[in-house]
């Protein structure tokens, strides 16, 4: 396995020069675009990693997987999917177009920014402080890493430049999708995106979803099986933004990317994968990371299709 991972890493390195770090969040521009790492955890408890797999990075949109899961646990699927749909989109992750054109004016799915902001509004808590505390605690629980926290510099950078996300939130409030104070809500969203993890953390989370929500170490059901199935289904159809269809064909596993360069992947009943590669393509996905996952999927026959 280590040999295959090393080969996947070398393959991915050939493509990092084709991308660049996220430019619209100033703090993320400081990250070396040549970083690349991958880590795997199997349901048998075996773990393997190569490259920059221990380097911390902000998970950005990967947080949408955790927040959707927590929102479903807090509210149940009926209430969540009254606020946000479950259909794929061919538009960029931060597009407002479908909100304006769809008659229901609710976001198409929880993996685009508008849908994620609406989902965050459903997290239980008396205020934004309690909401983000619950999100961080949940991230610690599912990753098994009690030290996970928020990168304050990245959070502040996003808060200062995130006008597109604010506009999405205000539009949804005008349509009644969001009822909460927009500024308080949007800061919860910026903070969840600025949570820091490593490939190891992502692989552990992927393994949890792969194991139907059951913790590998304790055997405890952390997430209900029905919810893990819903979330991984949405990851399969919507997790790579408007490149989700191509990813399903070429890699074929449930996954979620983030503009920090991370990718969380889960192979049902087999293993979890964490990837880090901050050089992004034009759709916001890691260039080297996707190539590593494609190589790995072929080598290990991981595709669920």
Secondary structure, DSSP 8 states (H G I E B T S, - for coil): -HHHHHHHHHHHHTTGGG-B--SSSGGGGGS-TT--EEEEEETTS-EEEEESTT--EE-GGGHHHHHHHHHHHHH-HHHHHHHB-----SS-TT--HHHHHSSS--BS-TTSHHHHHHHHTTS-SSSHHHHHHHHHHHHHHHHT-TT--B-HHHHHHHHHH-HHHHHHHHHHHHTTS--S-HHHHHHHHHHHHTBEE-HHHHHHHHHHHHTTTB-TTT--B-S-HHHHHHHHHHHHHHTTGGGHHHHHHHT-SEEEE-TTSEEEEEETTTEEEEEE---B-TTS-BHHHHHHHHHHHHHHT----
